[in-house]
Every structure is written in C-alpha cells, then in structure tokens.
C-alpha cells in the first residue's frame, strides 16, 4: 500500500464543502460584530427547533472551551462534577474545567464501555460524604457518544438526568460526537435532551472548521455565560464566521449526513475485527485488540492510528471521519480480517 490512511482522529478531517461555502458567503458582507450579526442572531431559533427546547447558543472555538465554560456556569468553585473516569473533561482537557470553574473538582465514577448508570454513580460516589469539609456535588457530566464509542439511549439519559435532578445536580452533556450518536440511534435529537442543562454541540470533528456550539437550556444563566465567554477570550469580534459554519452544518442536515458516513465506516471495521472488539461499535470509533506485532505491520502498510490501553497491550483506537475514503476503510478491514 502506497497511501497513508489516517485513522488517528476525526479532528484531522477536512472541513466539509458546505462549511467552506458558508465562510466564503460571510466574508464580503459587512455586518455587526460581537454576536449582533445576522448569522449569530439565527442560532437560538435554529437550535430551539432542532432540540425541541428553548435555548441560547453561543459559538466557541474548541470543545474544551465549550465544556469548561458550560461547567463554570453550572458548578461553584466549592462544587464537584461527577463524570466517568474516562471522560474527556478529566483525561484530555489539561485541567480546563477546574480552571474555568475556579477550582471545582471532578469526581470520577466507573462504568462499562464508557457509560455511566445511576448504580455506577452511586458506587463511585459512595465514599463522598458531602459535608462542609468536602466539595459539594453540583453537576453530572456525560459524554454522547462516549469516549469508548458507545451511545446512550434516550431511556439511559432519562434515567441519569432523573437521578441527577433528585440530588439537585445540573446536567452537562459533552456532545463532541453528538451527531454520531443521533445518527446511530436514528432518533430525533430532542429525545436526548430532557433534563440536560447545557450541551456542547460538536461540529469540528464532523466537518466543521473552527466552531463549536455551546447550547444553554437554563436561560437564567444566560448573562453569566456571556460574561464568562467574553472573559475567556471566546467571543470573536467577527463572530459571523463561527455562526455561519454551525448554520451550514445544521440547517440542511449536513451534520447527520457526515455522521452517518463516519459511522458506516466504523461498522465496516467492526465487522472485520469481529471478536477482537473491546467495546461495542455504535458511533465512529473502533477499539480493537491487536495481536503481537500487528500494530507495526499495520503501520508499515500505511495505516495510522493511536495505541490505546496500557503500554504493550496491543490495544488500538481506530477513528473513522466523515471524509475517510471508502477505499481506506476497505483496505483496513481486509487487513484486520486477514490477521
């Protein structure tokens, strides 16, 4: 094989054509700045219709910013966020949630295949007393689709948000791959929203360029979020370019089209890997147990991917993007099946 086939991350994907067209269309138009432009003013109504609940939407430039700013609105500095022990906010955001919240802690809970349940939350938090000597649990954060490539069903989300509400916690959803979850479930996105106070709606992994949508359902926190976003340097003067990207992804269903393409590629790899899968393949990530020497052989054949798990475990993560060439998926599937 002479080509380089990238299965490292969907962050490496190209921006989709619709996003580039939208940016070009916004470029020559003089317009108001700082969220007062005609593109930014459309976001609230667009997402209210999409998600079935009144909301405020502010674009930010990264998923980390979306997650951290959302949590900063939901949790006081003496508070805590319950999350999965593999949650992106814990593993891969360099302390941003703790920084933006002013010191709130993340309390880690277990869960099979990256998913939390009410029972696993109770088990993970069993030793937390919650008295004045400890941080006060204030929020639950869940990831949809999860860091293990699995997807919460509407019933599972409803159980978790009800569990949180009974304890007075707010709920944040890290939706970096929300599109992949909705595509996998083939459901209305509103079915995944009951009980959620803030959503980080991912675009960059799914064909966007430089914009994510921070969706806030608790409008009593709207001013606080605006101020926090400005203070964090996430309020660009020419915000129409971020808003235009998001509108291009959502308005004509591009977000679901792209997610379906990525999910389909992952399913092809899952079928080839068969019983070597480490987690169910429900979105666009495939975690597979490779044989000794197999990682090196695959890389020498031109496939690029991340090692996963403990050093020397031969576990690998394979991520299919919206624009991964089908020929690359087919070639890797053949290589996995042959091994």
C-alpha positions in Angstrom: 0.0 0.0 0.0 1.4 3.3 -1.0 -1.1 5.7 0.6 -1.2 7.0 4.2 -4.6 6.1 5.7 -5.4 8.3 8.7 -7.5 6.6 11.4 -5.9 8.7 14.2 -8.7 11.1 14.9 -11.7 12.8 13.4 -10.1 16.1 14.4 -7.9 15.7 11.4 -10.8 15.6 9.0 -11.2 18.3 6.4 -13.9 21.0 6.7 -16.8 19.9 4.5 -17.7 21.9 1.3 -20.8 23.4 2.8 -18.8 25.0 5.6 -16.3 26.5 3.2 -19.1 27.9 1.0 -20.7 29.4 4.1 -17.4 31.1 5.1 -17.0 32.5 1.7 -20.5 33.8 1.7 -20.0 35.6 5.0 -16.6 37.0 4.1 -17.5 40.1 2.0 -20.6 41.1 4.0 -20.0 44.0 6.3 -22.1 43.2 9.4 -22.3 44.0 13.1 -19.8 42.4 15.4 -19.9 40.6 18.7 -23.0 38.4 18.2 -25.1 41.1 16.7 -24.6 39.9 13.2 -27.4 38.3 11.2 -25.8 34.8 11.3 -25.3 34.8 15.1 -28.9 36.1 15.7 -30.3 33.0 13.9 -28.6 30.4 16.2 -31.1 30.4 19.1 -34.1 29.8 16.9 -32.3 27.2 14.8 -31.3 25.1 17.8 -34.6 25.6 19.6 -36.2 23.9 16.6 -33.6 21.3 16.3 -33.5 20.2 20.0 -37.1 20.9 20.9 -36.4 23.2 23.9 -35.9 26.9 24.2 -32.2 27.6 24.4 -29.4 30.2 23.9 -26.5 29.3 21.6 -23.0 30.8 21.7 -20.2 29.7 19.4 -16.8 28.9 20.8 -13.6 27.8 19.1 -13.0 24.5 20.8 -14.8 21.7 22.5 -12.6 22.2 25.6 -13.9 25.8 25.8 -17.5 24.6 25.4 -17.2 22.0 28.1 -15.3 24.2 30.6 -17.5 27.3 30.2 -20.7 25.2 30.5 -19.4 23.6 33.7 -18.3 27.0 35.1 -21.9 28.2 34.8 -23.3 25.0 36.5 -20.9 24.5 39.3 -19.5 26.8 42.0 -15.8 26.8 42.9 -16.5 24.7 46.0 -18.6 22.2 43.9 -17.9 19.0 42.1 -18.8 17.4 38.9 -19.5 13.6 38.7 -18.2 12.1 35.5 -16.9 8.9 34.0 -13.3 8.0 34.8 -12.5 8.1 31.1 -14.4 11.4 30.5 -12.6 13.8 28.1 -13.0 16.6 30.7 -10.9 14.5 33.0 -8.4 12.9 30.7 -7.8 15.3 27.9 -8.5 18.9 28.8 -5.4 19.9 30.8 -7.4 21.0 33.9 -9.6 23.5 31.9 -12.8 22.5 33.7 -11.1 23.1 37.1 -9.5 26.3 35.9 -12.7 27.8 34.4 -14.9 26.8 37.4 -12.4 28.4 39.8 -11.4 25.1 41.4 -14.3 22.7 41.3 -13.3 19.1 41.4 -14.1 16.2 39.1 -15.3 13.1 41.0 -14.7 10.0 38.8 -17.1 7.1 38.6 -16.7 3.7 36.8 -18.9 2.4 34.0 -18.7 -0.4 31.5 -17.8 0.7 27.9 -17.6 4.4 28.9 -21.2 4.7 30.1 -22.5 5.8 33.5 -25.6 4.4 35.1 -27.4 5.5 38.3 -25.9 2.5 40.0 -22.3 3.2 38.9 -22.7 6.8 40.0 -23.8 5.7 43.4 -20.9 3.2 43.6 -18.3 5.8 42.5 -19.6 8.4 44.9 -20.2 6.1 47.9 -17.3 7.5 50.0 -18.3 11.1 49.3 -19.9 12.5 52.5 -20.7 15.9 51.1 -20.3 17.7 54.5 -18.7 21.1 54.9 -15.2 19.6 54.7 -15.8 18.3 51.2 -16.7 19.7 47.8 -20.4 19.8 47.1 -21.7 17.7 44.3 -23.3 20.1 41.9 -23.4 18.6 38.4 -23.2 15.5 36.3 -21.4 15.4 33.0 -22.0 12.7 30.4 -20.4 12.2 27.0 -22.6 11.4 23.9 -21.2 9.5 22.1 -18.9 8.2 24.8 -15.1 8.1 24.8 -15.4 4.4 24.2 -17.5 4.9 21.0 -20.8 3.8 22.7 -24.1 5.7 22.7 -26.5 6.5 25.5 -30.1 5.7 24.5 -32.9 8.1 25.4 -34.0 5.9 28.2 -30.5 5.8 29.7 -30.2 9.6 29.5 -33.6 10.0 31.1 -32.6 7.7 34.0 -29.3 9.6 34.6 -30.9 13.1 34.4 -33.7 12.0 36.8 -31.0 10.6 39.1 -29.2 14.0 39.0 -32.4 16.0 39.4 -33.3 14.0 42.6 -30.0 15.1 44.1 -30.1 18.7 43.0 -27.4 18.4 40.3 -27.4 20.1 37.0 -26.5 18.1 33.9 -23.9 18.8 31.2 -23.6 16.8 28.0 -20.3 16.7 26.2 -21.5 16.3 22.6 -18.3 16.4 20.7 -19.7 13.4 18.7 -23.4 14.2 19.4 -24.1 13.9 15.7 -22.7 10.4 15.6 -24.9 9.4 18.5 -28.1 10.8 16.9 -27.2 9.1 13.6 -26.6 5.8 15.3 -29.9 6.0 17.3 -31.8 7.3 14.3 -33.8 9.4 16.7 -35.0 12.9 16.9 -32.2 14.8 18.8 -34.9 16.2 21.2 -35.2 12.7 22.6 -31.7 13.1 24.1 -32.3 16.5 25.7 -34.8 16.1 28.7 -33.0 17.0 31.9 -29.9 18.4 30.2 -29.0 22.0 31.2 -26.1 22.6 28.8 -24.9 20.8 25.7 -21.5 21.1 23.9 -22.7 20.5 20.4 -19.7 19.4 18.4 -19.1 20.5 14.8 -15.3 20.4 14.3 -14.9 16.6 14.4 -17.8 16.3 12.0 -16.8 18.6 9.1 -16.6 22.0 10.8 -13.5 24.2 10.7 -13.2 26.2 13.9 -16.5 26.5 15.7 -18.5 24.5 18.3 -22.0 25.4 19.6 -22.4 25.9 23.3 -26.1 25.4 24.0 -27.6 26.6 27.2 -31.1 25.5 28.2 -31.2 27.2 31.6 -31.8 30.7 30.4 -31.4 32.2 33.9 -27.7 31.6 33.4 -27.5 33.4 30.0 -25.9 36.6 31.2 -23.3 34.7 33.3 -22.4 32.6 30.2 -22.0 35.6 28.0 -19.7 37.3 30.6 -17.7 34.1 31.1 -17.3 33.6 27.4 -16.0 37.1 26.9 -13.6 36.8 29.8 -12.3 33.6 28.4 -11.4 35.2 25.0 -14.1 33.1 23.2 -16.1 36.0 21.8 -14.6 36.9 18.5 -15.4 40.3 17.0 -16.3 38.7 13.6 -18.4 36.0 15.1 -20.4 35.6 11.9 -17.7 33.2 10.7 -18.3 30.8 13.6 -22.0 31.1 13.4 -22.0 30.6 9.6 -20.2 27.3 10.0 -22.6 26.0 12.5 -25.6 27.0 10.5 -24.2 25.3 7.4 -23.7 22.1 9.3 -27.2 22.1 10.9 -29.7 23.8 8.6 -29.7 21.3 5.7 -28.8 18.2 7.7 -25.1 18.1 6.8 -24.3 17.2 10.4 -26.2 13.9 10.2 -25.1 13.1 6.7 -21.5 13.4 7.7 -22.0 11.4 10.9 -23.7 8.6 9.1 -20.8 8.3 6.7 -18.3 8.1 9.6 -20.5 5.6 11.5 -20.8 3.4 8.4 -17.1 3.2 8.0 -16.7 2.2 11.7 -19.3 -0.6 11.2 -17.2 -2.0 8.3 -14.1 -2.1 10.5 -16.1 -3.7 13.4 -17.4 -6.4 11.1 -13.8 -7.2 10.1 -12.4 -7.1 13.7 -15.2 -9.4 15.0 -14.5 -10.9 18.4 -11.4 -8.7 18.9 -13.6 -5.6 19.6 -13.0 -4.1 23.1 -16.3 -2.1 23.1 -19.5 -2.2 21.1 -19.1 -0.1 18.0 -22.1 2.3 18.0 -20.6 5.6 16.6 -17.4 6.2 14.6 -14.7 4.9 17.0 -13.4 1.3 17.0 -11.4 -0.1 19.8 -9.7 -3.4 18.9 -7.3 -5.9 20.4 -4.4 -6.4 18.0 -2.0 -9.3 18.0 1.7 -9.0 19.0 3.4 -7.4 16.1 0.2 -6.4 14.3 0.4 -2.7 15.2 3.8 -2.5 13.5 2.6 -4.4 10.5 -0.4 -2.2 10.0 1.6 0.9 10.3 4.2 -0.3 7.9 1.3 -0.9 5.4 0.3 2.8 5.7 -2.3 2.8 8.4 -2.1 5.4 11.1 -3.9 5.1 14.5 -3.3 5.5 18.2 -2.2 2.8 20.5 -4.7 2.5 23.4 -4.8 1.0 26.8 -1.7 0.1 28.8 1.7 0.2 27.2 2.4 -3.1 25.4 -1.3 -4.1 25.5 -1.6 -4.0 21.7 -4.9 -2.3 22.0 -5.7 0.3 19.3 -8.2 3.0 18.6 -9.4 3.5 15.0 -11.4 6.6 14.2 -13.4 7.0 11.0 -14.0 10.6 9.9 -16.8 11.9 7.7 -14.3 12.1 4.8 -12.3 8.9 5.3 -12.1 7.5 1.8 -14.1 4.2 1.5 -11.0 2.6 -0.1 -9.0 3.2 3.0 -11.8 1.7 5.2 -12.0 -1.3 2.9 -8.2 -1.8 2.9 -8.0 -1.6 6.7 -11.0 -4.0 7.0 -9.2 -6.5 4.8 -6.0 -6.2 6.9 -7.9 -6.7 10.1 -9.8 -9.7 8.8 -6.7 -11.3 7.4 -5.0 -11.0 10.8 
